[in-house]
Amino acid sequence: MDLHFLSKLSGCSRKAKIVGRGFGSGKGGHTTGRGNKGQKARSRVKSWFEGGQKPFIHRLPFIGGFRRVSIPLVSISSRQLASFFKEGNLVNLESLRERGLVKNSFKGRIKIIGGELPKKLKFSREITFSASATPKKLGN
């Protein structure tokens, strides 16, 4: 027989005393077992309180301002497009994934950089262009 199979005897354990709910509760009244004054008498000690030493949050450097979450960007040159796409093909995120120019897990923006494109291609709206690679220069 193991100890964890033994059942508890009646009256072997007491319920926790509810304090601070008046004299009739058994532990009521003015201070209800917390002593007279101090941090622990008024409320609980805060979880971030470190006993008077310099708190962890104060030991870290202050970094102000707002950090904008940047959307990842993949830049593809017009030369790469010319080598991977045929005349009149649609260039969008799916077609770039199929040809291995963009990872399958990529969720961001695509930017076409570079000069002129020898082939005439169709581009979806999700693709942006640099100043040197406008759609007119790329033959669109």
C-alpha positions as CSV (number, residue, x, y, z in Angstrom):
1,M,0.0,0.0,0.0
2,D,1.3,3.4,-0.9
3,L,0.9,6.7,1.0
4,H,-1.0,8.4,-1.8
5,F,-3.8,5.8,-1.6
6,L,-4.6,6.7,2.0
7,S,-7.7,8.8,2.5
8,K,-7.5,11.8,4.8
9,L,-9.0,11.5,8.3
10,S,-11.9,13.7,9.2
11,G,-10.8,16.8,11.1
12,C,-7.1,16.5,10.0
13,S,-7.1,19.7,8.0
14,R,-8.6,23.1,8.6
15,K,-10.0,25.6,6.1
16,A,-8.2,28.9,5.7
17,K,-9.5,31.6,8.0
18,I,-11.2,34.5,6.2
19,V,-9.8,37.7,7.7
20,G,-10.9,41.3,7.6
21,R,-14.7,40.6,7.3
22,G,-15.8,41.8,10.7
23,F,-15.6,40.4,14.3
24,G,-18.0,37.6,13.6
25,S,-15.6,36.0,11.1
26,G,-13.2,34.9,13.8
27,K,-10.4,37.2,12.7
28,G,-11.9,40.6,12.2
29,G,-11.6,44.0,13.7
30,H,-9.1,46.7,13.1
31,T,-5.8,45.3,11.8
32,T,-6.8,41.6,11.3
33,G,-3.4,40.1,12.0
34,R,-1.4,42.4,9.7
35,G,0.3,44.5,12.5
36,N,0.0,48.2,12.9
37,K,1.6,50.1,10.0
38,G,3.8,49.7,7.0
39,Q,3.8,48.4,3.5
40,K,2.6,44.9,4.3
41,A,-0.1,46.2,6.6
42,R,-1.8,48.4,3.9
43,S,-1.6,46.1,0.9
44,R,0.5,43.4,-0.6
45,V,4.1,44.0,-1.5
46,K,4.1,44.7,-5.2
47,S,5.6,42.0,-7.4
48,W,8.2,44.3,-8.9
49,F,9.4,45.6,-5.6
50,E,13.0,44.6,-5.0
51,G,13.5,45.5,-1.4
52,G,14.9,49.0,-1.8
53,Q,17.6,48.2,-4.4
54,K,17.4,49.9,-7.8
55,P,14.5,48.3,-9.7
56,F,15.1,46.4,-12.8
57,I,13.1,48.8,-15.0
58,H,15.3,51.7,-13.7
59,R,18.5,49.8,-14.5
60,L,17.6,49.7,-18.2
61,P,18.4,52.6,-20.5
62,F,15.5,54.9,-21.3
63,I,14.6,54.7,-25.0
64,G,12.1,57.3,-26.0
65,G,10.1,57.8,-29.1
66,F,7.9,55.6,-31.2
67,R,9.3,52.7,-33.1
68,R,7.3,52.0,-36.2
69,V,7.1,48.3,-37.1
70,S,8.7,48.2,-40.5
71,I,7.2,46.0,-43.2
72,P,9.8,43.8,-44.8
73,L,10.8,44.8,-48.3
74,V,12.3,42.7,-51.1
75,S,14.0,44.5,-54.0
76,I,14.2,42.8,-57.3
77,S,16.2,44.2,-60.2
78,S,14.8,44.6,-63.7
79,R,17.6,42.3,-65.0
80,Q,16.3,39.5,-62.8
81,L,12.8,40.0,-64.1
82,A,14.1,39.8,-67.7
83,S,15.8,36.5,-67.1
84,F,12.9,34.9,-65.2
85,F,9.8,36.1,-67.1
86,K,8.7,35.9,-70.7
87,E,7.2,38.6,-72.8
88,G,3.6,39.6,-71.6
89,N,3.8,37.6,-68.3
90,L,2.1,38.9,-65.2
91,V,4.5,39.8,-62.3
92,N,2.8,39.3,-58.9
93,L,3.7,37.8,-55.6
94,E,2.6,34.3,-56.6
95,S,4.6,34.3,-59.8
96,L,7.7,35.5,-58.0
97,R,7.3,32.7,-55.4
98,E,7.0,30.1,-58.2
99,R,10.3,31.3,-59.7
100,G,12.1,31.4,-56.4
101,L,12.7,35.2,-56.3
102,V,10.7,35.5,-53.1
103,K,10.4,33.0,-50.2
104,N,7.1,31.2,-49.7
105,S,6.8,32.6,-46.2
106,F,7.4,36.2,-47.3
107,K,4.6,38.6,-46.4
108,G,5.7,42.1,-47.3
109,R,6.3,44.5,-50.1
110,I,8.1,44.0,-53.4
111,K,10.0,46.8,-55.1
112,I,11.4,46.7,-58.6
113,I,14.7,48.6,-59.0
114,G,17.0,49.2,-61.9
115,G,16.8,50.7,-65.3
116,E,15.0,49.7,-68.5
117,L,13.5,46.2,-69.1
118,P,13.9,44.7,-72.5
119,K,10.6,42.7,-72.2
120,K,7.1,44.1,-71.9
121,L,5.6,42.7,-68.6
122,K,2.3,43.2,-66.7
123,F,2.6,44.1,-63.0
124,S,0.1,43.7,-60.3
125,R,-0.8,46.6,-57.9
126,E,1.1,45.1,-55.0
127,I,4.4,45.8,-56.6
128,T,6.1,49.2,-56.3
129,F,8.8,50.8,-58.4
130,S,11.9,52.8,-57.6
131,A,12.4,56.2,-59.3
132,S,14.8,54.7,-61.8
133,A,12.4,51.9,-62.7
134,T,9.1,53.4,-63.4
135,P,6.5,51.2,-65.2
136,K,6.9,53.4,-68.4
137,K,10.6,52.7,-68.5
138,L,10.0,49.0,-67.9
139,G,7.8,48.9,-71.0
140,N,4.4,48.8,-69.2
